[in-house]
Amino acid sequence: MKEGGKMKRLFDLSISVILLILLSLIMISITILVKVKLGSPIFFKQQRPGLHGKPFYFYKFRTMTNEKDEKGNLLPDHMRLPPFGKFLRKSSLDEFPQLINVIKGDISLVGPRPLLMEYLPLYTKEQAKRHLVKPGITGWAQINGRNSISWEEKFKLDIWYVENLSFLLDLKILFLTVYKVIKSQGINQPGNATVEKFKGTSINEGNG
């Protein structure tokens, strides 16, 4: 591991442990509220691609119910996202369990967001560069539009981060993330309760 990588890992580990201690009472309270309002499971657990696409299990507080239609299919996202779930997403409180992922070394505090495993074969060669670094709880794309911008714009921002990685940039992103969360900017895509799935970049937009 390069010197810069060691410093980043030490910073991630130190800040995550401190935050878990400071936020422990809040996280316990959220755990109880999720159990009461949404039921079990408390946590949303899903396999996501990490560094070089290696899969790991990603954790968040659950924000949606498991309501199904008469055929046993899950209802649309907007029908399964109650006010309490919306509050957790808007305030980013649902992201707190990812501090455990940071401590485990699955992700960093800052890096491209870990997306779905099914997206891996859909990336262009350029877009796939986002996996040259560990994913993060927050990133350059999250402070420059988050879910209010297109997938292609997000990926361009992710690649810019990979190519301009520095400790000072990480500090800037963390500072601006707090500001964006307080302002509740870019939480959802316009017209969608959750983020629309990535379906691949068109040939005209792709570059490899």
PyMOL commands that set and color helices and strands:
alter all, ss='L'
color gray80, all
select helices_A, chain A and resi 3-22+24-37+51-53+77-80+83-91+93-95+98-104+117-122+127-132+146-148+151-163+167-183
alter helices_A, ss='H'
color red, helices_A
select strands_A, chain A and resi 43-49+55-61+108-110+136-138
alter strands_A, ss='S'
color yellow, strands_A
deselect
rebuild
show_as cartoon
